[in-house]
Amino acid sequence: MGDHSYDYWLGKSESVEAIISECLVKRIAVTFGTETPKNGVPLPHLWHWAFFQEPVSEDLTGPDGHPALGQFMPPVEGRNRMWAGGRLAFHTPLLVGRLAKRRTEIIKITEKQGNTGALLFVTLRHQYTHDNILCIDEEQDVVYRAPTAPRLQDSGEIPLMHWQESVAPSTVMLFRYSAVTFNSHRIHYDYPYVTASEGYSNLVVHGPLIATLLLHSFISNNPEKEPKHFEYRGVRPLIQGTEFSLGGYAKTNNESVLLAFNDNGPAQQARVTY
């Protein structure tokens, strides 16, 4: 189908309100093994992904556990759906305990041909506000890809890092992240499904979980630098049970390049400005 076939979905929007509740924030903090921010304190970067979900009943989910297509997102039959990457501008923090609002709009739908087959990219714009004051302006790229064998290696070189640390998310961490973000995509917690139906050797680490770990690795290693913009792109999946590294290097005085990688090459590339 050409881009014109999706014209109906372009410009479609929805708005959701949520209280940045200390209860859920505590669960996110435990998931990441960090201290719990109290009411009135800024929500840590990218933790907003655990809020603003519009829950649907199980009968409205598809075989992969995602909400069925054709509700808010365009219907694309016979393809797997994944979070591919995004871009964020941090204007002012969301605050724990406060009511916030997210407005989402479908702003772009593009078809491409990739190494693994046909790809359809849907770009969403999310604007997060407190009392109509813009806090975070975000674009999220969702990709629909043909159900081909997953690409688990990349030949890209790993540059010399200024800082680097290793992580190995457990199955408990993956399950808890799925729970706090209300993400029912089965590739993250359902071993029989992900191995038999999607061809992976084990559970898949969430793209946004990797992005969160990557940005917070930068923050902990560069505490004097406050992120203003962050963009990230998934290169290939990371599989649970295999350790991977988070690292980065300063490209200029106000920009750093970040990378999640292991022996099979880069898995997620990112850039942060400050």
C-alpha positions in Angstrom: 0.0 0.0 0.0 1.3 3.5 -0.8 1.5 6.4 1.7 -1.8 7.7 0.3 -3.7 4.7 1.7 -3.0 5.9 5.2 -4.3 9.5 4.8 -7.2 8.8 7.0 -4.9 8.2 10.0 -2.7 11.2 9.5 -3.6 13.9 12.0 -5.5 11.6 14.2 -5.1 12.6 17.8 -6.0 11.7 21.4 -5.4 13.2 24.8 -4.9 11.4 28.1 -4.5 12.8 31.7 -2.6 11.1 34.4 -1.4 11.8 38.0 2.4 11.1 38.3 1.6 9.0 41.3 4.3 8.4 43.9 3.0 4.8 44.2 3.8 4.0 40.5 7.0 6.0 40.7 8.1 3.8 43.6 7.6 0.7 41.4 9.6 2.2 38.6 12.4 3.1 41.1 12.5 -0.5 42.4 12.6 -1.8 38.8 15.7 0.3 38.1 17.2 -0.2 41.6 17.3 3.5 42.5 15.8 5.8 45.2 12.1 6.8 44.9 11.5 10.5 44.1 9.0 12.1 46.4 6.0 14.3 45.6 7.0 17.6 44.1 10.4 16.3 42.9 11.1 16.1 39.1 10.3 12.8 37.5 13.6 11.2 36.2 14.2 11.4 32.5 12.1 8.9 30.4 10.1 7.6 33.4 7.1 9.3 31.8 6.8 6.3 29.6 5.2 4.4 32.5 2.3 6.9 32.5 -0.5 7.9 30.1 -1.4 4.4 28.8 -5.0 4.1 27.8 -5.7 0.5 28.9 -7.8 -1.8 26.7 -9.4 -5.1 27.7 -7.7 -8.4 26.7 -10.3 -9.1 24.0 -9.1 -5.9 22.3 -5.5 -7.0 22.0 -3.9 -8.8 19.1 -2.0 -12.1 19.0 1.2 -10.3 19.9 -0.3 -8.8 23.0 -0.4 -5.2 21.6 -3.7 -3.4 21.5 -5.3 -4.5 18.2 -4.6 -2.4 15.2 -7.2 -0.2 13.7 -8.2 1.5 16.9 -5.7 4.5 17.2 -2.9 3.0 15.1 -3.4 2.2 11.4 -4.2 -1.5 10.6 -1.3 -3.2 8.8 -2.0 -6.9 8.5 0.8 -9.6 8.6 3.5 -7.4 10.1 5.1 -7.3 13.5 5.0 -4.0 15.4 8.0 -2.5 17.4 9.1 0.7 19.0 11.9 1.8 16.7 13.2 5.1 18.2 12.4 8.7 18.8 13.4 12.2 19.7 12.7 14.3 22.8 13.1 17.9 23.9 13.1 18.4 27.7 11.7 21.9 28.5 10.8 21.6 32.2 10.4 18.5 34.3 7.2 16.6 35.0 6.7 16.6 38.8 5.8 13.6 41.0 2.4 13.9 42.5 1.1 16.4 39.9 -1.6 16.0 37.3 -0.2 16.0 33.7 -1.6 15.7 30.2 -0.3 14.0 27.1 -1.6 14.9 23.7 -0.7 12.4 20.9 -1.0 13.0 17.1 0.0 10.8 14.2 2.2 13.1 12.2 3.9 10.9 9.6 3.4 7.5 7.9 6.2 6.3 5.6 7.0 3.1 3.8 10.5 1.9 3.3 12.4 -1.1 2.1 14.9 -2.4 4.7 17.4 -5.3 4.9 14.7 -7.5 6.5 11.9 -6.6 4.0 9.1 -4.0 3.8 8.9 -1.5 6.6 6.2 0.9 7.6 7.1 3.8 10.0 4.4 5.6 11.9 5.6 8.7 13.7 3.7 9.9 16.8 4.1 13.3 18.4 3.5 13.4 22.2 3.3 16.7 24.1 3.4 16.5 27.9 2.1 19.4 29.9 1.4 20.6 33.4 -1.4 23.2 33.4 -0.9 23.8 29.7 2.9 24.4 30.2 4.9 22.2 27.8 7.3 20.0 29.7 8.4 17.4 27.1 8.0 17.4 23.3 8.5 14.0 21.9 8.4 12.2 18.6 8.1 8.4 18.7 8.8 6.1 15.7 6.8 2.8 15.5 7.8 0.3 12.8 5.7 -2.4 11.3 8.0 -5.0 9.7 7.4 -8.2 7.8 7.7 -11.3 10.0 11.2 -12.3 8.8 14.1 -13.8 10.8 15.3 -11.2 13.4 18.6 -9.4 12.7 20.7 -10.1 15.7 24.1 -8.8 14.5 25.4 -5.5 13.1 28.8 -4.9 11.5 29.1 -1.3 12.7 32.3 -0.5 14.5 32.3 0.4 18.2 34.2 3.7 18.8 36.4 4.4 21.8 34.2 5.3 24.7 34.8 8.0 27.3 32.7 5.9 29.8 31.3 2.4 29.7 29.4 0.0 31.9 27.9 -3.4 31.6 24.3 -4.4 32.3 22.4 -7.7 32.1 18.7 -7.2 32.7 17.1 -10.1 34.3 13.8 -11.8 33.4 12.3 -10.1 36.6 13.4 -6.7 35.4 11.9 -7.3 31.9 8.6 -8.4 33.5 8.5 -5.5 35.9 9.2 -3.0 33.2 6.4 -4.5 31.1 4.2 -4.2 34.2 5.0 -0.6 35.1 4.6 0.6 31.5 1.5 -1.6 31.0 3.2 -3.1 27.9 1.6 -6.5 27.1 3.8 -7.1 24.0 4.6 -10.8 24.5 8.1 -10.8 23.2 9.3 -9.4 26.5 7.8 -12.0 28.9 6.3 -15.0 27.0 9.2 -17.4 26.2 7.2 -19.9 24.2 5.6 -17.2 22.1 8.8 -15.2 21.3 10.8 -18.3 20.4 8.1 -20.2 18.5 6.2 -17.4 16.8 8.8 -14.6 16.3 12.0 -16.6 16.0 14.1 -15.2 18.8 16.3 -17.4 21.0 15.1 -15.7 24.3 13.0 -12.8 25.6 13.7 -9.4 23.9 14.9 -6.4 25.9 12.5 -3.5 25.5 13.8 -0.7 23.3 12.6 2.1 25.7 14.2 0.2 28.6 17.5 0.2 26.8 17.1 4.0 26.0 16.3 4.7 29.6 19.4 2.8 30.9 21.5 4.5 28.2 20.4 8.0 29.1 20.8 7.4 32.8 24.2 6.0 32.2 25.1 9.3 30.6 23.6 11.3 33.5 25.4 9.3 36.2 28.7 9.6 34.4 28.2 13.3 33.5 26.3 14.7 36.5 27.1 18.3 35.5 25.4 18.1 32.1 21.6 18.5 32.0 20.1 16.8 29.0 18.1 19.2 26.7 17.5 16.9 23.7 17.8 13.1 23.4 17.3 11.0 20.2 17.8 7.3 19.9 17.4 4.6 17.3 17.2 0.8 17.6 19.7 -0.9 15.3 18.9 -4.5 16.3 17.3 -6.4 19.2 19.1 -7.3 22.4 18.3 -10.7 23.9 17.8 -11.3 27.6 20.5 -13.5 29.1 23.3 -11.8 27.1 25.2 -9.0 28.8 25.6 -5.7 26.9 27.4 -2.5 27.4 26.3 1.1 27.7 28.8 3.8 26.8 29.4 7.1 25.2 31.8 9.9 24.2 31.7 13.6 23.9 31.4 14.8 20.3 31.4 18.5 21.0 31.2 20.7 24.1 27.4 20.3 24.2 26.8 16.9 22.5 27.6 13.3 23.3 27.1 10.1 21.3 25.7 7.1 23.2 25.7 3.4 22.3 24.3 0.2 23.6 26.3 -2.8 22.2 27.8 -6.2 22.8 30.0 -8.6 20.9 27.5 -8.7 18.1 27.9 -5.0 17.4 25.7 -1.9 18.1 22.1 -2.4 19.2 20.9 1.1 19.9 22.5 4.4 18.9 21.7 7.7 20.6 22.7 11.4 20.9 22.2 13.8 23.7 22.7 17.5 23.8 23.0 19.6 26.9 
